[in-house]
Amino acid sequence: MLHYALIFVVVALVAALLGFSGLATGALGLAHLLAMLFIVLAVLALAAGLLRGR
């Protein structure tokens, strides 16, 4: 998931350099969403691991 977020950041940077601001904004928004989802799932997995005692 984090891999896809980084891909969308690169797409946003390339689109911004080429002048496609709408596409860059959309790709960056999607990258932000995926990164936040990754962080939330990572914290939940960490909490579940700590509660299980492993």
Biopython code that builds the backbone (N, CA, C, O; Angstrom):
import numpy as np
from Bio.PDB.StructureBuilder import StructureBuilder

atoms = [
    (1, "MET", "N", (0.818, -1.185, 0.000)),
    (1, "MET", "CA", (0.000, 0.000, 0.000)),
    (1, "MET", "C", (0.869, 1.259, 0.000)),
    (1, "MET", "O", (0.590, 2.236, -0.695)),
    (2, "LEU", "N", (1.919, 1.198, 0.797)),
    (2, "LEU", "CA", (2.831, 2.335, 0.829)),
    (2, "LEU", "C", (3.543, 2.478, -0.512)),
    (2, "LEU", "O", (3.881, 3.583, -0.935)),
    (3, "HIS", "N", (3.765, 1.348, -1.170)),
    (3, "HIS", "CA", (4.371, 1.356, -2.500)),
    (3, "HIS", "C", (3.509, 2.148, -3.485)),
    (3, "HIS", "O", (4.024, 2.955, -4.259)),
    (4, "TYR", "N", (2.206, 1.916, -3.450)),
    (4, "TYR", "CA", (1.296, 2.631, -4.341)),
    (4, "TYR", "C", (1.234, 4.124, -4.004)),
    (4, "TYR", "O", (1.100, 4.958, -4.899)),
    (5, "ALA", "N", (1.331, 4.453, -2.734)),
    (5, "ALA", "CA", (1.348, 5.862, -2.343)),
    (5, "ALA", "C", (2.567, 6.564, -2.934)),
    (5, "ALA", "O", (2.465, 7.687, -3.425)),
    (6, "LEU", "N", (3.715, 5.903, -2.885)),
    (6, "LEU", "CA", (4.922, 6.491, -3.468)),
    (6, "LEU", "C", (4.816, 6.616, -4.984)),
    (6, "LEU", "O", (5.308, 7.585, -5.564)),
    (7, "ILE", "N", (4.181, 5.649, -5.623)),
    (7, "ILE", "CA", (3.978, 5.735, -7.072)),
    (7, "ILE", "C", (3.096, 6.937, -7.408)),
    (7, "ILE", "O", (3.381, 7.661, -8.363)),
    (8, "PHE", "N", (2.042, 7.157, -6.646)),
    (8, "PHE", "CA", (1.166, 8.295, -6.904)),
    (8, "PHE", "C", (1.860, 9.625, -6.638)),
    (8, "PHE", "O", (1.561, 10.621, -7.297)),
    (9, "VAL", "N", (2.779, 9.653, -5.682)),
    (9, "VAL", "CA", (3.559, 10.876, -5.446)),
    (9, "VAL", "C", (4.437, 11.174, -6.654)),
    (9, "VAL", "O", (4.541, 12.325, -7.078)),
    (10, "VAL", "N", (5.061, 10.153, -7.204)),
    (10, "VAL", "CA", (5.897, 10.348, -8.395)),
    (10, "VAL", "C", (5.048, 10.802, -9.572)),
    (10, "VAL", "O", (5.447, 11.699, -10.316)),
    (11, "VAL", "N", (3.888, 10.195, -9.745)),
    (11, "VAL", "CA", (2.981, 10.609, -10.825)),
    (11, "VAL", "C", (2.567, 12.065, -10.637)),
    (11, "VAL", "O", (2.496, 12.824, -11.603)),
    (12, "ALA", "N", (2.296, 12.449, -9.400)),
    (12, "ALA", "CA", (1.901, 13.830, -9.127)),
    (12, "ALA", "C", (3.037, 14.799, -9.435)),
    (12, "ALA", "O", (2.802, 15.875, -9.985)),
    (13, "LEU", "N", (4.262, 14.427, -9.087)),
    (13, "LEU", "CA", (5.403, 15.295, -9.372)),
    (13, "LEU", "C", (5.624, 15.456, -10.868)),
    (13, "LEU", "O", (5.872, 16.564, -11.345)),
    (14, "VAL", "N", (5.537, 14.367, -11.603)),
    (14, "VAL", "CA", (5.712, 14.439, -13.055)),
    (14, "VAL", "C", (4.593, 15.261, -13.681)),
    (14, "VAL", "O", (4.848, 16.087, -14.558)),
    (15, "ALA", "N", (3.369, 15.044, -13.243)),
    (15, "ALA", "CA", (2.243, 15.800, -13.781)),
    (15, "ALA", "C", (2.373, 17.287, -13.468)),
    (15, "ALA", "O", (2.032, 18.129, -14.298)),
    (16, "ALA", "N", (2.860, 17.607, -12.286)),
    (16, "ALA", "CA", (3.043, 19.009, -11.918)),
    (16, "ALA", "C", (4.132, 19.654, -12.768)),
    (16, "ALA", "O", (4.000, 20.806, -13.180)),
    (17, "LEU", "N", (5.191, 18.925, -13.026)),
    (17, "LEU", "CA", (6.268, 19.455, -13.869)),
    (17, "LEU", "C", (5.804, 19.689, -15.303)),
    (17, "LEU", "O", (6.276, 20.609, -15.972)),
    (18, "LEU", "N", (4.887, 18.861, -15.769)),
    (18, "LEU", "CA", (4.379, 18.994, -17.131)),
    (18, "LEU", "C", (3.199, 19.962, -17.226)),
    (18, "LEU", "O", (2.715, 20.244, -18.322)),
    (19, "GLY", "N", (2.738, 20.466, -16.090)),
    (19, "GLY", "CA", (1.684, 21.467, -16.108)),
    (19, "GLY", "C", (0.270, 20.942, -15.945)),
    (19, "GLY", "O", (-0.691, 21.696, -16.102)),
    (20, "PHE", "N", (0.128, 19.671, -15.635)),
    (20, "PHE", "CA", (-1.201, 19.098, -15.434)),
    (20, "PHE", "C", (-1.568, 19.217, -13.955)),
    (20, "PHE", "O", (-1.467, 18.249, -13.201)),
    (21, "SER", "N", (-1.987, 20.392, -13.556)),
    (21, "SER", "CA", (-2.216, 20.643, -12.130)),
    (21, "SER", "C", (-3.403, 19.850, -11.582)),
    (21, "SER", "O", (-3.372, 19.425, -10.427)),
    (22, "GLY", "N", (-4.421, 19.649, -12.366)),
    (22, "GLY", "CA", (-5.579, 18.885, -11.899)),
    (22, "GLY", "C", (-5.224, 17.432, -11.638)),
    (22, "GLY", "O", (-5.629, 16.855, -10.629)),
    (23, "LEU", "N", (-4.473, 16.851, -12.545)),
    (23, "LEU", "CA", (-4.035, 15.469, -12.379)),
    (23, "LEU", "C", (-3.074, 15.355, -11.199)),
    (23, "LEU", "O", (-3.131, 14.389, -10.439)),
    (24, "ALA", "N", (-2.202, 16.333, -11.050)),
    (24, "ALA", "CA", (-1.247, 16.324, -9.939)),
    (24, "ALA", "C", (-1.979, 16.407, -8.604)),
    (24, "ALA", "O", (-1.617, 15.713, -7.654)),
    (25, "THR", "N", (-2.994, 17.241, -8.527)),
    (25, "THR", "CA", (-3.766, 17.380, -7.290)),
    (25, "THR", "C", (-4.481, 16.081, -6.944)),
    (25, "THR", "O", (-4.487, 15.658, -5.788)),
    (26, "GLY", "N", (-5.077, 15.454, -7.941)),
    (26, "GLY", "CA", (-5.773, 14.191, -7.707)),
    (26, "GLY", "C", (-4.836, 13.085, -7.279)),
    (26, "GLY", "O", (-5.141, 12.336, -6.351)),
    (27, "ALA", "N", (-3.696, 12.972, -7.944)),
    (27, "ALA", "CA", (-2.736, 11.929, -7.601)),
    (27, "ALA", "C", (-2.160, 12.154, -6.216)),
    (27, "ALA", "O", (-1.958, 11.201, -5.463)),
    (28, "LEU", "N", (-1.896, 13.402, -5.875)),
    (28, "LEU", "CA", (-1.352, 13.693, -4.548)),
    (28, "LEU", "C", (-2.399, 13.428, -3.462)),
    (28, "LEU", "O", (-2.058, 12.951, -2.380)),
    (29, "GLY", "N", (-3.655, 13.730, -3.739)),
    (29, "GLY", "CA", (-4.721, 13.425, -2.783)),
    (29, "GLY", "C", (-4.864, 11.932, -2.552)),
    (29, "GLY", "O", (-5.056, 11.485, -1.421)),
    (30, "LEU", "N", (-4.771, 11.161, -3.632)),
    (30, "LEU", "CA", (-4.859, 9.709, -3.507)),
    (30, "LEU", "C", (-3.641, 9.150, -2.771)),
    (30, "LEU", "O", (-3.770, 8.217, -1.978)),
    (31, "ALA", "N", (-2.472, 9.709, -3.027)),
    (31, "ALA", "CA", (-1.266, 9.281, -2.314)),
    (31, "ALA", "C", (-1.397, 9.579, -0.817)),
    (31, "ALA", "O", (-0.994, 8.770, 0.019)),
    (32, "HIS", "N", (-1.949, 10.717, -0.493)),
    (32, "HIS", "CA", (-2.153, 11.076, 0.917)),
    (32, "HIS", "C", (-3.124, 10.111, 1.582)),
    (32, "HIS", "O", (-2.889, 9.661, 2.704)),
    (33, "LEU", "N", (-4.207, 9.795, 0.896)),
    (33, "LEU", "CA", (-5.195, 8.856, 1.432)),
    (33, "LEU", "C", (-4.569, 7.488, 1.675)),
    (33, "LEU", "O", (-4.788, 6.890, 2.728)),
    (34, "LEU", "N", (-3.793, 6.985, 0.718)),
    (34, "LEU", "CA", (-3.165, 5.680, 0.877)),
    (34, "LEU", "C", (-2.134, 5.684, 2.003)),
    (34, "LEU", "O", (-2.022, 4.707, 2.743)),
    (35, "ALA", "N", (-1.386, 6.771, 2.138)),
    (35, "ALA", "CA", (-0.395, 6.855, 3.204)),
    (35, "ALA", "C", (-1.076, 6.877, 4.569)),
    (35, "ALA", "O", (-0.615, 6.211, 5.495)),
    (36, "MET", "N", (-2.154, 7.624, 4.708)),
    (36, "MET", "CA", (-2.871, 7.664, 5.985)),
    (36, "MET", "C", (-3.494, 6.303, 6.305)),
    (36, "MET", "O", (-3.489, 5.874, 7.459)),
    (37, "LEU", "N", (-4.024, 5.632, 5.296)),
    (37, "LEU", "CA", (-4.591, 4.303, 5.494)),
    (37, "LEU", "C", (-3.506, 3.325, 5.941)),
    (37, "LEU", "O", (-3.738, 2.484, 6.810)),
    (38, "PHE", "N", (-2.321, 3.442, 5.340)),
    (38, "PHE", "CA", (-1.201, 2.603, 5.748)),
    (38, "PHE", "C", (-0.839, 2.842, 7.211)),
    (38, "PHE", "O", (-0.615, 1.888, 7.955)),
    (39, "ILE", "N", (-0.780, 4.095, 7.625)),
    (39, "ILE", "CA", (-0.416, 4.420, 9.004)),
    (39, "ILE", "C", (-1.458, 3.881, 9.985)),
    (39, "ILE", "O", (-1.106, 3.325, 11.026)),
    (40, "VAL", "N", (-2.732, 4.046, 9.654)),
    (40, "VAL", "CA", (-3.797, 3.557, 10.538)),
    (40, "VAL", "C", (-3.729, 2.042, 10.664)),
    (40, "VAL", "O", (-3.842, 1.508, 11.767)),
    (41, "LEU", "N", (-3.547, 1.342, 9.548)),
    (41, "LEU", "CA", (-3.475, -0.117, 9.602)),
    (41, "LEU", "C", (-2.215, -0.592, 10.325)),
    (41, "LEU", "O", (-2.251, -1.607, 11.020)),
    (42, "ALA", "N", (-1.120, 0.118, 10.172)),
    (42, "ALA", "CA", (0.108, -0.254, 10.868)),
    (42, "ALA", "C", (-0.058, -0.081, 12.374)),
    (42, "ALA", "O", (0.392, -0.930, 13.144)),
    (43, "VAL", "N", (-0.692, 0.996, 12.801)),
    (43, "VAL", "CA", (-0.916, 1.217, 14.232)),
    (43, "VAL", "C", (-1.875, 0.166, 14.790)),
    (43, "VAL", "O", (-1.675, -0.326, 15.901)),
    (44, "LEU", "N", (-2.903, -0.178, 14.038)),
    (44, "LEU", "CA", (-3.833, -1.218, 14.490)),
    (44, "LEU", "C", (-3.142, -2.570, 14.592)),
    (44, "LEU", "O", (-3.381, -3.317, 15.540)),
    (45, "ALA", "N", (-2.290, -2.890, 13.631)),
    (45, "ALA", "CA", (-1.563, -4.156, 13.681)),
    (45, "ALA", "C", (-0.597, -4.174, 14.856)),
    (45, "ALA", "O", (-0.447, -5.205, 15.512)),
    (46, "LEU", "N", (0.054, -3.063, 15.131)),
    (46, "LEU", "CA", (0.951, -2.980, 16.278)),
    (46, "LEU", "C", (0.188, -3.150, 17.581)),
    (46, "LEU", "O", (0.627, -3.874, 18.475)),
    (47, "ALA", "N", (-0.954, -2.483, 17.688)),
    (47, "ALA", "CA", (-1.767, -2.602, 18.904)),
    (47, "ALA", "C", (-2.274, -4.024, 19.079)),
    (47, "ALA", "O", (-2.278, -4.542, 20.196)),
    (48, "ALA", "N", (-2.700, -4.664, 17.999)),
    (48, "ALA", "CA", (-3.184, -6.037, 18.096)),
    (48, "ALA", "C", (-2.051, -6.978, 18.496)),
    (48, "ALA", "O", (-2.263, -7.913, 19.268)),
    (49, "GLY", "N", (-0.866, -6.737, 17.981)),
    (49, "GLY", "CA", (0.273, -7.567, 18.360)),
    (49, "GLY", "C", (0.654, -7.404, 19.809)),
    (49, "GLY", "O", (1.009, -8.376, 20.474)),
    (50, "LEU", "N", (0.585, -6.178, 20.309)),
    (50, "LEU", "CA", (0.895, -5.943, 21.720)),
    (50, "LEU", "C", (-0.156, -6.538, 22.641)),
    (50, "LEU", "O", (0.167, -7.022, 23.726)),
    (51, "LEU", "N", (-1.412, -6.503, 22.214)),
    (51, "LEU", "CA", (-2.481, -7.060, 23.050)),
    (51, "LEU", "C", (-2.455, -8.586, 23.066)),
    (51, "LEU", "O", (-2.875, -9.204, 24.044)),
    (52, "ARG", "N", (-1.966, -9.193, 21.990)),
    (52, "ARG", "CA", (-1.882, -10.645, 21.957)),
    (52, "ARG", "C", (-0.695, -11.167, 22.746)),
    (52, "ARG", "O", (-0.639, -12.352, 23.075)),
    (53, "GLY", "N", (0.251, -10.295, 23.049)),
    (53, "GLY", "CA", (1.385, -10.698, 23.856)),
    (53, "GLY", "C", (2.564, -11.222, 23.064)),
    (53, "GLY", "O", (3.436, -11.890, 23.621)),
    (54, "ARG", "N", (2.606, -10.936, 21.793)),
    (54, "ARG", "CA", (3.723, -11.417, 20.968)),
    (54, "ARG", "C", (4.756, -10.360, 20.814)),
    (54, "ARG", "O", (5.770, -10.581, 20.152)),
]
sb = StructureBuilder()
sb.init_structure("model")
sb.init_model(0)
sb.init_chain("A")
sb.init_seg("    ")
for serial, (resi, resn, name, xyz) in enumerate(atoms, 1):
    if name == "N":
        sb.init_residue(resn, " ", resi, " ")
    sb.init_atom(name, np.array(xyz, "f"), 0.0, 1.0, " ", f" {name:<3s}", serial, name[0])
structure = sb.get_structure()
